Amino acid sequence: MILPINPLAKRMPRTTFLVWHDIVPGSKLVWFDTTIREFEAQLVRLERAGARPQRLDTIARWLTTGVGAPPERSVVLCFDDNTEGIFRYAYPILKKRGWPFVVSAHTAYVGVRTSKGHNTWQQLKTMEQGGAFIVSQTHTHPPDLRTLNASQLPLEMIHSRQLMTTGLGHDVRHLTYPSGKWDARVAQAAQNAGYVLALTEDHGRAEGSPHLLGIRRYSTHKRFDEAVQQLKR
């Protein structure tokens, strides 16, 4: 059985997850980059909508136990792919505001440059000390976990968790599905690998998610306006 969301939390939908990818100073390299100017304007809109940023572990405890209900209009701010713009640009802006956030990292590329640079273990630890919550995004970021076979799928999750424990110096039990692609088999594999909560890109309130291994998030690239309107409601 996949870990359920606590019934009390289910009855009190009040948490909205949002996800960005890279934050860039100027021209976008890919369509899902966000410029600094766009990002700062989005934060202002969230603030005006009454958003109250929360730590992931606080919300995870609420969803798991029903204890410690977060305030209404709670949000969890997430960044996928561990690109350098998160450290260089998003982190200083959010640290100045005192807003916690989540960084998802695929361990095969920590400190590695592909078409973009990816943050090192030291940069991840620096962000962690400054208010970030670091989670796994598997080892190699497969384009679609659903296509992996019975031996490949658990290795992606287990190896990443082992490397994150070594790199950060503590256990990591939260996961992001690359590109938000998942199904029941993927969720069960994540739970079998020791994860207790996993993030998708299915939109909606977190409390309305199907279970703890399928937490909903709004893509800021496609559904930011929708997320803001939900906050206002």
N, C-alpha and C positions, 0 to 999 in steps of 0.2 A: 504493500500500500504506500502510495506517495504521501509524504507529510502534509497534513491538511492545515488550512488556515483556521485559527481559533474561531469558534462560532460567535463569540462576543465581538471580535474584530470584524467579522463578516457583516454584523448588523450595524456597524458604525463606520461607513466609508468616509474617510477624511484625508487620505494620503495619495498624492500624485507624484509619480516618478517621471522625470524628464531626462532625455539622453542627447548629448552632443557628441561630436567626434573631435576633430582637430580645431584649434583656434589659431587663426593666422592674422598677421599684421596688415596684409594687402591682398594681392590677387589670390584667388582660390585655385588650388591645384586640382581638386576634385569637387563635385557638386555638393558633397556633404561637409565641406569645410564651412566654418563660420568665422567671419571677420571679427576683429576686436570691437569695431564699432557696432556691428550687429549684436554681438554678445552683450555688450554693456547696455544696449537699448532693450534687449530681452530681459535682463536683470531688473531694469527699472520697471518694465511692465509687470513682472512678477511681484515686485515690491508694492506697486500700486494696487495690484489685485489682492493684496493681503497675504501673500505667500510666506510661510514660516519654515525655512529650511531645517531639516532634521538629519541626524546621523543615521547611516544605514543600520547599524547595530541596534539603535533605539527602536526603529521601525520593525526590524526583524524580531525583536523581543515581543513587541506588541502583536504582530501577526501570528507569532508562535504560541504565546501564552494568554493573550487578551489582557495582560497587565501593563499599566503605564500608557493609557490612551494618549496619543499625541494631540496637540491642538488642532482645531479645524483649520483647513487650508494648509496642512503640512505638505511639504514637497521634499523630494530627495533628488539632488542634482547629480547626474551621472555623465561620465566621459569614457567612451570606448576607444580602444586601439592604442592607448598609451603613447600617443605621439608627443613630440617635444613641445608643441604649442600649448599643450595642457599645462606643462610646468612653467614655461616662459611667460605665458600671457593669462591663462585662466586662473592659475594658482594665486598670483599676486592680487588679482582683482577680488577673488573670493576671500582670501585671507584678510584683506583690508576690511571687507564687510563682516568678517566673522562668520561666514557661511560654510558649513561642512559640505563635503562632496565625495563622490565615489570615482575611482579610476580603475578601469578594467584593463588588465595587461596579459598579453599572450607571451608565455615565458620563453619561447624560442627566439623572440625578437627583442627582449629587454636589452637596451644598450646597443642595438644593431640598427644600421641605416639601410633602408630599402629605398623606395621612392621618397620616403620621409624618414627622419630620425625618430628613434623611440627612446624613451627615458630609461636611464640606468637604474640599477637597484638603489644606488645612493640617492638619486633624484626621487624615486618612489618613497624611500624612507624619509626624506626631507618633507615631502608633501604629507606623508602620514603624520609626522610630528606637528605639521601645521594645520591639521584638521581634515585630511583626506582619509578615506577608508579604501584600502586596496583589495581588489578581488581578482580572481582568475578569469581569464577569457580563453581557456584551454591552452594547449602548448603551441600549436602551429597555426591557430585560427583557420581551420578548414572552412571553405565557403559554405558548406552545408553539412552539419553533423549528421543529418538524417541519412546521408548516403554512405556513411562509414560502416564497416562490417563489425561483427561481434568482437573482434580482437582490437581493431583500431579505435573504436569509440571509447572504451574504458581507459586505454593508454593515454589518449589526449587529455583526459580529465585527471587521472591519477598522477601522471608525470608532471603536469603543471602544478598540481597541489604540492607535490614533493619539492619542486624547485622554488616555489613561493615560500614555503616554510623555511627553506635554507636561506633564500635571498633576503627575506624580511625579518627572519629571526623569530617567527611565531606561526602558528597554524593558521591556515586560510580555509574557510569553510563556506565561502560564498562564490558564486559563479555567474558569468554572463555568457549567454549563448552567442557565438559569432554571427553577426548579421541578423540576430534575433530568430534564427531558424531552429526549430525544435519540434518534437512530438513526444508522445508518451514514452516511447522507448528511450529517447535521449534523456528525458527527465528521470527515468528510473536508473539509467546508467550514472547520471550525476549523483543521485542519492546513494547509489551503491559505492561510489567513489569517495563518499564522506561529506558531500556538500549538503547543507541544510537549507539553502535558499538559492534560487537561480533567477536571473533577470532575462526577460524577453523584450521584444518590441511590439507586443500586442497592446493596444491602447485601452485605457480605462483605469478606474481607481485600483490601487494596489489590493485593497480589501476584497474586491470583486474578482480577483484572480482565481483560477481553478484550484490551485494548491501552492505550497511554498516553493516548489520547483518550477513555477510558471508565473512569476510576478510580472505584472503588466507595466509598461513604460510608454510614455508618449515620445515619439521622435520629434525633436525640435525642428528638424528640417522639413517635416511634412505636416505636423499636427500641433505646432506651437500655439496658434490661435485657439484651437479647440481645447488645449490644456488650460489656457488662461480663462476661457469662458467657463470651463468646469470649476476652476478655482472660485470664480465669482459667484457660482451657484451655491 
